[in-house]
Amino acid sequence: MPESSNNLRKTFYLDKIKSPQDIKSFDIKMLKELCEEIRSVMIQTISKTGGHLASNLGVVELTVALHKVFDTPYDQFVWDVGHQCYPHKLLTGRASKFDTLRQEGGISGFPSPKESEHDSFIVGHSSTSISAANGLAKAKSLLKKGGTVVAIIGDGALTGGLAYEGLSNAGRSKDRLIVVLNDNGMSINRNVGFVARHLATLRARPRYVRAKMKFSNMLASIPVIGTPLRNKLLHVKTEIKKLMYSRSSFFEEMGFNYIGPLDGHDLEDLIHGLQAAKKLDRPVLLHVATIKGKGCDFAEKNPDVYHGVSNFDTDTGERTPEKESFSSVFSREICELAAQDERICAITAAMQVGTGLVEFNKLYPKRCFDVGIAESHAVTFSAGLAHNEAIPVFAVYSTFLQRSYDQILNDAAIAGEHIVLAIDRAGIVGEDGETHQGLFDAAFLNTIPNTTIYSPSCFEELRINLRQAIYDVSGVAAVRYPRGGELEGLEFYHPDYKDYTLFEQDNSEILLVTYGRIFANVYKAAARLREMGIPVSILKLTRIRPIDKECIELACKYKNIFFFEEGIRWGGIGESFGLMLMENGFSGAFKLKAIENFVPVCNVKTALKNVGLDTDSIVELVQANGVTERE
Ligand SMILES: Cc1ncc(C[n+]2csc(CCOP(=O)(O)OP(=O)(O)O)c2C)c(N)n1
């Protein structure tokens, strides 16, 4: 392999590691080499498969040190969010399969207990690690299982409220629990809020280096076993407290022994710090300063851009240009609307890039609010803005909006506050897998009175629906749209402000009802069925909640109705539609094809096929169930 600017190299040490036990005998020099090999493998693999580059490059030494000091699965690691688990996967028997990262049937981009006993807990959504670790540690104590639980949480994830619920409970437990705070000053973008500022102050203390040296020397003198250990540790605890800025650490106030900050790329310091934390018989918070993107020049320079990437050139970092997507269309439209109406504000929960708010933030910084990973706060904050006559547009991924159900219901819908939810990644998202699919938003919003939901099928319709959500309705108004671009085959469709469109076919007794991007598949299926001599009509819903009564009346004229929904079946729009049909005296057959389970890692096209929502499957279903004898 040619030497590149990012030191791509062949693996030697990594090849020897079949389980984390294999690194126990490695000395520091070997461990350092191993770290470089891990970096190299990650850069090469992610450049092809896509994935979380910068976050993983930042935790290489930390992960190696963790596995050097602890013994998984006896000890348990909980990686917060889990997007930074690649080095952990490489050290826990998955190096040979690493090139299948995020591919169908391959290894997941997040920890997965189904995949390995070394992945202790399911993650994907932020700020859960401390609560999970608290529970794991408590069960270990209760059932006398032994071992230490380590939660590894980023400073970004620490902006999520759940992390504080976890800290406040874990801090008063007496369990063997370590929280490693992986502090790189970044969420996806630069981190925000008070805690970020507090951590920056801790990181910048001039005493840092001196304290670090003193700390290492002191720890080196701790006997591993022996009678004086307890007394010595008590002494060490006091010393650590004195040395490690406990005065300024609110973690101490929450019941943790605070150690840090340590240099997160200095293996020796990390190993010593983790060993000390392991010896303390109570909750410890180890503050580790890391560099996001470490060891890869372009990722270090632009850690936000290389947080999550698709293909890129390993030498230059050049990425495959992004195509037009629902997110980019939203991005332009919201800027245009805000230019004409200064009441419009945009809110993001640490997802400025993903949700397309970068340009908005440049143009209207005073009206753009990054609230950190705080989706619940974002909704209640929006309700407050709305109450005093601003027009808040909260741009959020479908999967993360799940955090805000109570706030939407209690703080916005009951009072009728007009908040707009721009729900990106609604539907199947693909490679990020089960925890990131947007399958539930239509169903859970469907349960909330005073809520309107639009589900555009194409870019133009998104523009229209956004305007409708902002200006034409009151209460909670949601526009939900998928990841990426339109599906092929909609060139003929020119949307307008209608809530539904009927594509009627002469003599058809079959009606296909659908919404969102899969309208394209349904339309293609209908064309094919017609060619086969089976006339079918289509009812395309654009406003999916509330469903227009007229739609139901129109539908009742058909004998066989099929509803296709790219969302969870239970409580979804299809179920409501079916119920409304019954209430309206419909006596024909109704069949609902929606998603019935969690959807694993898979590209969108294959996933749609697997759940029966691609064109072929739609044709087959109608053929098998829809052709009734004509009278
Ligand atoms: C509830 C929730 N909201 C948003 C996200 C998207 N997300 C994934 S990683 C990340 C940033 C995490 O930053 P940090 O914890 O500091 O980790 P780093 O990548 O900087 O190492 C965000 C916002 C998420 N996973 N979960």
The ligand as an SDF file (V2000), in Angstrom:
LIG
                    3D

 26 27  0  0  0  0  0  0  0  0999 V2000
  -31.3030   11.7190   20.8390 C   0  0  0  0  0  0  0  0  0  0  0  0
  -30.2710   11.9130   19.7560 C   0  0  0  0  0  0  0  0  0  0  0  0
  -30.2010   13.1010   19.1020 N   0  0  0  0  0  0  0  0  0  0  0  0
  -29.2840   13.2790   18.1300 C   0  0  0  0  0  0  0  0  0  0  0  0
  -28.4100   12.2870   17.7980 C   0  0  0  0  0  0  0  0  0  0  0  0
  -27.4330   12.4740   16.6420 C   0  0  0  0  0  0  0  0  0  0  0  0
  -26.0450   12.4820   17.0760 N   0  0  0  0  0  0  0  0  0  0  0  0
  -25.2530   11.4120   16.9470 C   0  0  0  0  0  0  0  0  0  0  0  0
  -23.7250   11.6560   17.5210 S   0  0  0  0  0  0  0  0  0  0  0  0
  -24.0750   13.2510   17.9240 C   0  0  0  0  0  0  0  0  0  0  0  0
  -23.0060   14.1140   18.5280 C   0  0  0  0  0  0  0  0  0  0  0  0
  -22.4370   13.4720   19.7280 C   0  0  0  0  0  0  0  0  0  0  0  0
  -21.3780   14.2480   20.1970 O   0  0  0  0  0  0  0  0  0  0  0  0
  -20.4320   13.6350   21.2950 P   0  0  0  0  0  0  0  0  0  0  0  0
  -21.2400   12.8760   22.2760 O   0  0  0  0  0  0  0  0  0  0  0  0
  -19.5880   14.7230   21.8180 O   0  0  0  0  0  0  0  0  0  0  0  0
  -19.5660   12.5730   20.5030 O   0  0  0  0  0  0  0  0  0  0  0  0
  -18.3860   12.8240   19.4550 P   0  0  0  0  0  0  0  0  0  0  0  0
  -18.9490   12.3960   18.1340 O   0  0  0  0  0  0  0  0  0  0  0  0
  -18.0160   14.2750   19.4780 O   0  0  0  0  0  0  0  0  0  0  0  0
  -17.2800   11.9640   19.8940 O   0  0  0  0  0  0  0  0  0  0  0  0
  -25.3830   13.5670   17.6140 C   0  0  0  0  0  0  0  0  0  0  0  0
  -26.0110   14.8790   17.8100 C   0  0  0  0  0  0  0  0  0  0  0  0
  -28.5270   11.0690   18.4990 C   0  0  0  0  0  0  0  0  0  0  0  0
  -27.7500   10.0190   18.2150 N   0  0  0  0  0  0  0  0  0  0  0  0
  -29.4470   10.9210   19.4730 N   0  0  0  0  0  0  0  0  0  0  0  0
  1  2  1  0
  2  3  1  0
  2 26  2  0
  3  4  2  0
  4  5  1  0
  5  6  1  0
  5 24  2  0
  6  7  1  0
  7  8  2  0
  7 22  1  0
  8  9  1  0
  9 10  1  0
 10 11  1  0
 10 22  2  0
 11 12  1  0
 12 13  1  0
 13 14  1  0
 14 15  2  0
 14 16  1  0
 14 17  1  0
 17 18  1  0
 18 19  2  0
 18 20  1  0
 18 21  1  0
 22 23  1  0
 24 25  1  0
 24 26  1  0
M  CHG  1   7   1
M  END
$$$$
